[in-house]
Amino acid sequence: MALQITVDQDAATAPFEQLRAQIAELARSGALPVGYKLPTVRGFAEELGLAANTVAKAYRALEADGVIETRGRHGTFIAAAGDAARRQAAEAAQTYVQRARRLGLDRAAALAAVEDALRAAYGDPA
């Protein structure tokens, strides 16, 4: 299976973020199955015409998000991201709730702040 990744050097979005987002979406959709071995940083950088540091930065972000896992010299693989992503989202939500309470926000104000942030990130629901 060949990765169908394209990076637009002229886009407003940084190349590492384009790469990160595409791999994350392919993993989330199942197009890249759990256990799929990703290319090496250097090999992928060469294939895409990017600097190795750009690919490495995308891989680090994906690993931090639980989308991929590095197994030392064996390579980098798609991880079982669903559970990791849900767990990390729950942890982030808990951290937010604790902070909102420390700031003295009531439930409605805390929820409104989240809804505003979601609208900004995902667009206004139709």
Stockholm file with secondary structure:
# STOCKHOLM 1.0

chainA/1-126         MALQITVDQDAATAPFEQLRAQIAELARSGALPVGYKLPTVRGFAEELGLAANTVAKAYRALEADGVIETRGRHGTFIAAAGDAARRQAAEAAQTYVQRARRLGLDRAAALAAVEDALRAAYGDPA
#=GR chainA/1-126 SS CCCCCCCCTTSSSCHHHHHHHHHHHHHHHTSSCTTCEECCHHHHHHHHTCCHHHHHHHHHHHHHTTSEEECGGGCEEECCHHHHHHHHHHHHHHHHHHHHHHTTCCHHHHHHHHHHHHHHHHCCCC
#=GC SS_cons         CCCCCCCCTTSSSCHHHHHHHHHHHHHHHTSSCTTCEECCHHHHHHHHTCCHHHHHHHHHHHHHTTSEEECGGGCEEECCHHHHHHHHHHHHHHHHHHHHHHTTCCHHHHHHHHHHHHHHHHCCCC
//
